[in-house]
Amino acid sequence: MSVPIDLHCHSTMSDGLLSPEELVAHAASKGVRVLALTDHDEVSGLARARAAAEQQGISFIDGVEISVTWRKRTLHVVGLRVNPQHPALLAAFATVRQGRDARARQIAEGLAKAGIADAYEGARECSGNSVMTRSHFAQFMVKRGHAKNVKSVFKKYMVKGKPGYVNHEWMNLDEAMQLIRESGGVAVLAHPGRYDLGFVNMHLLLNEFRDLGGAAIEVVTGSHQPPQYEQFAKLAHRFDLKASQGSDYHGPGMSYMDMGRLPALPAGCVPVWQDWPEASQLQASVS
């Protein structure tokens, strides 16, 4: 049975294919009743999404997904219930945008050496002048016929050792957690099954995340396989963390899972939304 709560998705304000309004409309069409928009290092789409959600009768949560460097690895932390007007948050993301642009130019240089011209301009056009991400390069390259789909672009061009790979230093975990905390938000470790950390590093990460004020981990998410639901449910319990869920939807052809298809959290999980008024309203409306 699917659960009508989705706390991780992306719009055109970062690397999604749908505008905030289109994304909310799609969520509504799939039966989502509580939605968080979590664009990468960007909160500029939240007001538009909230207005659209009110029209659709969806309870809306202000969110963001922050890129983090932890032990030379890139991780993502979702902030839920953040204040999108918080000055420190806005200042930090302005700095991140500058860093993303510098990385984009390096990616384009690497692709040019591999015979792919005008990648920066093409990715910029795909981004619509929003935050530049690797997905925009992938969209451009699919359009130009360099690959059949976005996933194959990443495999062929964007992973370590390939021409479009650029090592980038994001903010550290402590900084990201402080930003989320000071903006009134709740920190959630995004899609932990994607990081390939191994047993020891995963436990080190979860211990540090919890000690820095982390509240939850994504247990059910688009990129997790069903056996991982139970795996991360157990880790959430072991580290006294709540459980979150989100499709990580980016748009048609770019997502592991469509909205409205998330299964229920495994038994024993404490939902991150347990005490939220939006969840109480949802429960009242379906009971």
ChimeraX attribute file (.defattr): number of C-alpha atoms within 10 A of each C-alpha:
attribute: neighborCount
match mode: 1-to-1
recipient: residues
	/A:1	7
	/A:2	13
	/A:3	17
	/A:4	20
	/A:5	28
	/A:6	26
	/A:7	27
	/A:8	29
	/A:9	26
	/A:10	26
	/A:11	25
	/A:12	22
	/A:13	25
	/A:14	27
	/A:15	25
	/A:16	24
	/A:17	23
	/A:18	19
	/A:19	18
	/A:20	26
	/A:21	18
	/A:22	16
	/A:23	25
	/A:24	28
	/A:25	19
	/A:26	17
	/A:27	25
	/A:28	20
	/A:29	12
	/A:30	14
	/A:31	16
	/A:32	23
	/A:33	22
	/A:34	23
	/A:35	26
	/A:36	25
	/A:37	28
	/A:38	30
	/A:39	28
	/A:40	26
	/A:41	25
	/A:42	24
	/A:43	23
	/A:44	17
	/A:45	22
	/A:46	24
	/A:47	13
	/A:48	13
	/A:49	25
	/A:50	22
	/A:51	15
	/A:52	19
	/A:53	24
	/A:54	12
	/A:55	11
	/A:56	15
	/A:57	12
	/A:58	23
	/A:59	19
	/A:60	23
	/A:61	21
	/A:62	22
	/A:63	31
	/A:64	31
	/A:65	27
	/A:66	27
	/A:67	20
	/A:68	22
	/A:69	16
	/A:70	16
	/A:71	11
	/A:72	12
	/A:73	13
	/A:74	16
	/A:75	21
	/A:76	22
	/A:77	27
	/A:78	30
	/A:79	31
	/A:80	26
	/A:81	19
	/A:82	23
	/A:83	19
	/A:84	20
	/A:85	11
	/A:86	14
	/A:87	11
	/A:88	14
	/A:89	21
	/A:90	18
	/A:91	10
	/A:92	16
	/A:93	17
	/A:94	14
	/A:95	12
	/A:96	20
	/A:97	17
	/A:98	13
	/A:99	15
	/A:100	19
	/A:101	16
	/A:102	13
	/A:103	20
	/A:104	24
	/A:105	15
	/A:106	17
	/A:107	22
	/A:108	24
	/A:109	19
	/A:110	21
	/A:111	22
	/A:112	16
	/A:113	11
	/A:114	13
	/A:115	10
	/A:116	14
	/A:117	14
	/A:118	14
	/A:119	23
	/A:120	22
	/A:121	15
	/A:122	19
	/A:123	23
	/A:124	20
	/A:125	16
	/A:126	22
	/A:127	23
	/A:128	14
	/A:129	12
	/A:130	16
	/A:131	22
	/A:132	27
	/A:133	20
	/A:134	19
	/A:135	23
	/A:136	26
	/A:137	30
	/A:138	25
	/A:139	23
	/A:140	24
	/A:141	21
	/A:142	17
	/A:143	15
	/A:144	13
	/A:145	9
	/A:146	15
	/A:147	18
	/A:148	12
	/A:149	16
	/A:150	21
	/A:151	17
	/A:152	14
	/A:153	22
	/A:154	19
	/A:155	11
	/A:156	15
	/A:157	22
	/A:158	22
	/A:159	14
	/A:160	13
	/A:161	10
	/A:162	15
	/A:163	19
	/A:164	25
	/A:165	19
	/A:166	18
	/A:167	14
	/A:168	15
	/A:169	15
	/A:170	19
	/A:171	17
	/A:172	16
	/A:173	22
	/A:174	14
	/A:175	13
	/A:176	24
	/A:177	24
	/A:178	17
	/A:179	22
	/A:180	28
	/A:181	20
	/A:182	14
	/A:183	20
	/A:184	16
	/A:185	22
	/A:186	21
	/A:187	31
	/A:188	29
	/A:189	24
	/A:190	25
	/A:191	26
	/A:192	22
	/A:193	19
	/A:194	10
	/A:195	14
	/A:196	9
	/A:197	14
	/A:198	9
	/A:199	8
	/A:200	8
	/A:201	13
	/A:202	16
	/A:203	15
	/A:204	11
	/A:205	17
	/A:206	22
	/A:207	15
	/A:208	14
	/A:209	23
	/A:210	18
	/A:211	11
	/A:212	17
	/A:213	16
	/A:214	22
	/A:215	21
	/A:216	26
	/A:217	28
	/A:218	29
	/A:219	31
	/A:220	25
	/A:221	27
	/A:222	21
	/A:223	17
	/A:224	19
	/A:225	11
	/A:226	13
	/A:227	8
	/A:228	16
	/A:229	19
	/A:230	17
	/A:231	13
	/A:232	22
	/A:233	24
	/A:234	17
	/A:235	18
	/A:236	23
	/A:237	14
	/A:238	12
	/A:239	15
	/A:240	15
	/A:241	23
	/A:242	22
	/A:243	27
	/A:244	28
	/A:245	27
	/A:246	26
	/A:247	25
	/A:248	26
	/A:249	27
	/A:250	25
	/A:251	23
	/A:252	12
	/A:253	13
	/A:254	18
	/A:255	18
	/A:256	16
	/A:257	20
	/A:258	19
	/A:259	29
	/A:260	21
	/A:261	19
	/A:262	21
	/A:263	16
	/A:264	15
	/A:265	20
	/A:266	17
	/A:267	8
	/A:268	11
	/A:269	19
	/A:270	18
	/A:271	18
	/A:272	21
	/A:273	18
	/A:274	12
	/A:275	9
	/A:276	10
	/A:277	11
	/A:278	18
	/A:279	16
	/A:280	12
	/A:281	13
	/A:282	16
	/A:283	10
	/A:284	9
	/A:285	8
	/A:286	6
	/A:287	5
